[in-house]
Amino acid sequence: MKTFTRYGIEFAFAKGAIYCMEAVFLDIETSNNHAEDPKDLRTWISSIQVLFNGKYYLFRYPEELIKWFEGLYKKLKLYPSKKFKKKLIIYIHNASYDLSYLIPYINMLPDFDYSNQGIIEGPNKFLSYVRGSLEFRCSYILSGMSLEKWSKEMNIEHKKQVGLYDYDKVIYPDQELTDKEQIYDKYDVLAMQECLAKQMEYHGDNLTTIPFSATSYIRRTLRRSCNNDKYYRNEYFYDNRLNAELYDYMLKSYAGGMTHNNRFYRDTVIEAGKEYEFINNEFIFVNIIGHRDFKSHYPSQMTCYDFPLGQPQLIYKSDMGFYMTIGEILSWYPTFSSMSVIRFYNAELKDYRISMPFMQFSKCYEARFNSKMLDNGRVLYASGEWIMFLDNLTLKILSEQYDLEYEVLESWRMLNKPLPDCIIKVIDKYFKGKSDKKNLVHNLTEEFGKLDPKTIEAEFELMQDKKGLNSIYGCTATNPLRDQFEVTDKVEFLLKQSYNDLDSIHEGLTKYYKGRNNFLAYQVGVWVTAAARYELYEYIKAIGYNKCLYCDTDSIFYIKDEETEAAIEALNAEKKRKAHKIILDNGKEEYYDEFTPEPDCLAFKGLHSKCYGVVTEKGLELTIAGVPARTLVDIKDGELIYVTREEELAQGEKDPVKALDHLSNGFEFKINAGVSALYIGAEGFESPRIPQVIEIDGHVIHTAGGCVIRKLDKKVIRDVDFNIKFNENYQEGFDIDSML
């Protein structure tokens, strides 16, 4: 790589451009007038922190930052030459937030008509933003974590400061900042710089090679491995390419993990040592509550099972003059996987005892229902017409759980193959690395303690392998065709490229499969989650619908007894006979695809998906989507004082089981209530986002508006999300239509 130096700063020629090899680290603090009415709300930048080439700058007005950038343009000669573009990379943690304030000012700088605004994936959703020679990137997307967590994981000197800044305080740019506020401001950019430096060193990167996102690291590793296999591109990518229709079907069929709460135990504390009615005088005694999860669930699917990697074949279409049945489609497996388009007219659970129904209401397209009954977004019963796009594994679950009246409209199949060695060896590398480093951390902690530098460094390397392993599936499930936006000078987001019809999808896929940087088949990601859901379903059946309390993607809480444990271990043994394994540094075998026990629970209560609590030997533990784990409420003698969601739910109750029972419909979290985001212009909500000078309480404010983070007054717990009523009287043979 050819380099040169200007004013002591290194520049490099790479990728058809001249890169400044020193990044700018930028952060802003904002304030607002806390008006209740969004139209009266005003927000502004109260300070701007910049770190570049070892020098720290503190600005109070956005125009000062723009003037500084103009000076850099001249000093570093960032204006383009006839042959080369030039790049100065600016990192911002949570760039989408800061850019909501800065873009109207940044756009005052020259853009040289590059016709490239970076990667904008939605309104106020920036992977990068380009203006002239300036390329703004998001270090939050790069790290995948908050700056506080990133700086702790990297174990840097200047860690993100917490608690020194009062976000409720109104700070005007003409007011002097306190010493604590100035320390807080400075440490943000110092932490970014030190974290990035350590991350680049670990991965062997510089500013010309560093990727945009956390997932991109593992994508790069996979690409290198696949490129080294001369057969890979044709056999596992290009030859099995999807056409526009099949891609559209797979996109509509794709779903994440199965998350559900047993409706028969909903809103009930299930406590060890007590008996409970499951349904219709069927009682079950709870000795203890078990909890298991899968070891590396998605990587296990990728290493232990086959995937649809043959050329897609259209086997059936409704105009072919004969009828296709679900049974015929399922008979193709395991030789083939299939993707089918099916119109349903009726669906009803075969047995009302099925407490974990898998048919997703959100996956019902072109729906015209006469009647329906849902359990937290899952279909118990429905009649009318709707279309679903189903892989064979999900279709098998539905055929086992439901009586179905249907018509197959179209069905495709693809030959199943194991993933190639060039992908498996990357998965093995990170799986082995995670296991080996976990053992190393354990040994170092026992010998030297948790705070010893050797232990801390091993912990850091363990986290890198964990992130790498978890990112592999994400690479395969990334939609290859994503909408792109552009932004106007008034911060209006316009759709630049969309894929909303078959013609645009066909054009996009043609480019995707021809692109030399592209190498992953989208169908792999679709089937990874389908296989994971099917495996979860197998264990739900082994445990029993009357004993499953809650499931979430790769884990199950259940009523534990000898019979259940025997059923689980029998299924584990069956899986182990087929499972992939690696040999660790200590010589031991480590298997994928194990359903392993977690600490038992003394009590469980769930309301719906992502809303439950348990009591373990450690006490009360809650998982509630939208409710922060803790909220900072005070600082005393330099110590940060938090209130956890468990403490707030307990309301002083010392008995954790009684405290758990507070989790019910209508409970209000007022401390751990979360936040909302509102984008406003210079003169309030729905006003233009253009630079203006306004006066507030005698202070002159320079603002173009931005994103206001508002603390919610309360977070109300609801019995069932989606606000869909569940009728507990549903049972076999009941006239459901009369109840709706």
Buried (B, 14 or more C-beta within 10 A) or exposed (E): EEEEEEEEBBBBBBEEBBBBBBBBBBBBBBBBBBBEEBEEBBBBBBBBBBBBEEEBBBBBBBBBBBEBBBEBBEEBBBEBEEEEBBBBBBBBBBBBBBBBBBBBBBBBBBBBEEEBBBBBEEBBEBBBBBBBBBBBBBBBBBBBBEBBEBBBBBBBEBBBBEBBBEEEEBBBBEBEBBEBBBBBBBBBBBBBBBBBEBBBEEBEBBBBBBBBBBBBBBBBBBBEBBBEBEEBBEBBBBEBBBBBBBBBBBBBBBBEBBBBBBBBBBBBBBBBEEEBEBBEEEEBEBEEBBBBBBBBBBBBBBBBBBBBBBEBEEBBBBEEEEEBEBEBBBEBBEEBBBBBBBBBBBBBBEEBBBBBBBBBBEBBEEBEBEBBBBBBBBBBBBBBBBBBBBBBBBBBBBBEBBEBEBBBBBBBBBBBBBBBEBBBEBBBBBBBBBBBBBBBBEEBBEEEEEEEEBBBBBBBBBBBBBBBBBBBBBBBBBEBBEBBBBBEEEBEBEEEEBBEEEEBBBBBBEEBBEEEEBBBBBBBBBBBBBBBBBBBBBBBBBBBBBBBBBBBBBBBBBBBBEEBBEBBEEBBEEBBEEBBBBEBEEEEEBBBBBBEEEEBBBBBBBBBBBBBBBBBEEEBBBBBEBBBEBBBEEBEEEEEEBBBBBBBBBEEBEEBBBBBBBBBEEBEBEBBBBEEEBBBBBBBBEBBBBBBEEEBEEEEBBBBBBBBEEEBEEBEBBBBBEEBEBBEEBEEEBEBEEEE
